[in-house]
């Protein structure tokens, strides 16, 4: 009886096993949707991304869940924005047993800050400048290249195309805002989350709260803000998709500012909304702001 060789079968099994291993994506966790979308664009089919915070979520006040701990425990790599935005992340890392160190995407950003209660506070909302978004993308490319060198060429290609898109959006924002007279570039928002946008494109944002939605405005602060809005003829107010709009609506009613709509600042919209990706979010915010700023309030009588 002729003996059958197992070598062809073993070779076929090895090829199948290697193909399956090759097809297995890198498991990534991102702190919130803006970061998750950036990682998704660069990673493409080779990276499966889980966002701990969902659409319209507020990263300042987020409370992690057991499902978040499980997702982080199973992750190959994790991404955060940094600059003290995700204050809950250290607790989650400890609870999850995650062995790695999250990639901080704001590394290399020229930060801005403010004095609050005698202490200098760093503004964490760096991604709201498209030029800073480019820095985030470069940090993502470097991290994925290191974590998965097999697909480094794909990450580089995806990242290069993405950077070109964001540079185009940066130029678009500058052109659109510059078409508005400088005296009219004043907007009321719920909290101070557009400072990097304002610095980059020349818009003055006024808000009753500081960098965090956890802050509370005093009655004196609100009264002072209302006087400032009237004096400077701030034309429009916006509320944010991830925040409570009641205070900014109250201030607008007392000051005469008109509703400009909703801005997306710390969270993307659901997939069927106007800001389902970071690129869509950025352009949408530019268009909303510019439309509102083109219609100033009449001079006070």
Secondary structure, 3 states (H helix, E strand, C coil): CCCCCCHHHHHHHHHHHHHHHHHCCEEEEECCHHHHHHHHHHHHHHEEEEECCCCCCCCCCCCCCHHHHHHHHCCCEEEECCCCCCCCHHHHHHHHCCCCCCEECCCCCCCCEEEECCEEEECCCHHHCHHHHHHHHHHHHHHHHHHCHHHHHHHHHHHHHHHHHHHHHHHHHHHHHHCCCHHHCEEEEEECCCHHHHHHHCCEEEEEECCCCCCCCCHHHHHHHHHHHHHHCCCEEEEECCCCCHHHHHHHHHHCCEEEEEECCCCCCCCCCCCCCHHHHHHHHHHHHHHHHCCCCCCCC
